[in-house]
Amino acid sequence: MRRNIIITVIISLAFLALGAVFWQSYLRFVEACRDFGLSAAYYFCELFGVEYAFTPTVTKYSAVMQWDILFPSDFAGFTDAAGKYFSLLISGENFAG
């Protein structure tokens, strides 16, 4: 019984430590819940003909995540990054390794 409590405390401390390191994930979770709630309210209002004065935010980019790091801003940047990726992936040095 005591061992279970110790294991539970260790796991809880590990999750708290991960939460301290990745604190932006909590902000993104709140954004996702807001997006879900607004989408559900939008569809409810549309289905039952209720007047509403909000717009669903699910189609907008997240304010928490840095999208410029994840995605190139234009198609030329994408093709350049994809070319670099595949040239590094399919290289002689990589193949020899």
C-alpha positions as CSV (number, residue, x, y, z in Angstrom):
1,M,0.0,0.0,0.0
2,R,2.8,2.4,0.9
3,R,4.6,1.6,-2.3
4,N,1.6,2.6,-4.4
5,I,1.5,6.0,-2.6
6,I,5.2,6.6,-3.3
7,I,4.9,5.6,-7.0
8,T,1.8,8.0,-7.3
9,V,3.8,10.8,-5.7
10,I,6.8,10.3,-8.0
11,I,4.5,10.2,-11.1
12,S,2.7,13.3,-9.9
13,L,6.0,15.2,-9.4
14,A,7.2,14.1,-12.8
15,F,4.1,15.5,-14.4
16,L,4.4,18.8,-12.5
17,A,8.1,19.0,-13.6
18,L,7.0,18.5,-17.3
19,G,4.3,21.1,-16.8
20,A,6.9,23.6,-15.6
21,V,9.1,22.9,-18.6
22,F,6.4,22.8,-21.2
23,W,4.1,25.5,-19.7
24,Q,2.9,26.7,-23.1
25,S,1.1,23.4,-23.6
26,Y,-1.4,24.5,-20.9
27,L,-2.0,27.7,-22.8
28,R,-2.6,25.8,-26.0
29,F,-4.9,23.4,-24.2
30,V,-7.0,26.4,-23.0
31,E,-7.1,27.7,-26.6
32,A,-8.2,24.3,-27.9
33,C,-11.0,24.2,-25.3
34,R,-12.1,27.7,-26.3
35,D,-12.1,26.7,-29.9
36,F,-14.2,23.6,-29.2
37,G,-16.7,25.5,-27.1
38,L,-17.1,28.3,-29.7
39,S,-17.5,25.7,-32.5
40,A,-20.1,23.7,-30.5
41,A,-22.0,27.0,-29.7
42,Y,-21.8,28.0,-33.4
43,Y,-23.3,24.8,-34.6
44,F,-26.0,24.8,-31.9
45,C,-27.0,28.3,-32.9
46,E,-27.0,27.5,-36.6
47,L,-29.0,24.3,-36.1
48,F,-31.7,25.8,-33.9
49,G,-31.8,29.3,-35.5
50,V,-30.6,31.1,-32.4
51,E,-29.1,34.6,-32.9
52,Y,-25.3,34.9,-32.0
53,A,-22.7,37.5,-32.1
54,F,-19.4,35.5,-32.1
55,T,-17.3,33.8,-34.7
56,P,-15.7,30.4,-34.2
57,T,-11.9,30.7,-33.8
58,V,-11.0,27.2,-34.9
59,T,-9.8,28.4,-38.3
60,K,-7.4,30.9,-36.9
61,Y,-3.7,30.2,-36.1
62,S,-2.8,29.7,-32.4
63,A,-1.4,32.7,-30.6
64,V,0.7,30.4,-28.4
65,M,2.6,28.4,-31.1
66,Q,5.2,29.9,-33.3
67,W,4.0,29.1,-36.7
68,D,6.9,30.7,-38.5
69,I,9.2,28.0,-37.1
70,L,6.9,25.2,-38.1
71,F,5.8,26.3,-41.6
72,P,7.5,28.4,-44.2
73,S,5.7,31.7,-45.0
74,D,5.6,31.1,-48.8
75,F,5.8,28.3,-51.4
76,A,9.4,29.1,-52.4
77,G,10.5,28.8,-48.8
78,F,8.7,25.5,-48.5
79,T,10.4,24.1,-51.7
80,D,13.8,25.3,-50.5
81,A,13.4,23.7,-47.0
82,A,12.0,20.5,-48.6
83,G,15.0,20.3,-51.0
84,K,17.5,20.8,-48.2
85,Y,15.7,18.1,-46.1
86,F,15.7,15.5,-48.8
87,S,19.3,16.3,-49.9
88,L,20.4,15.7,-46.3
89,L,18.2,12.6,-46.0
90,I,19.5,11.0,-49.2
91,S,23.2,11.7,-49.0
92,G,26.2,9.5,-49.5
93,E,27.3,10.0,-46.0
94,N,23.9,9.1,-44.6
95,F,23.7,6.0,-46.9
96,A,27.2,4.9,-45.9
97,G,26.3,5.2,-42.2
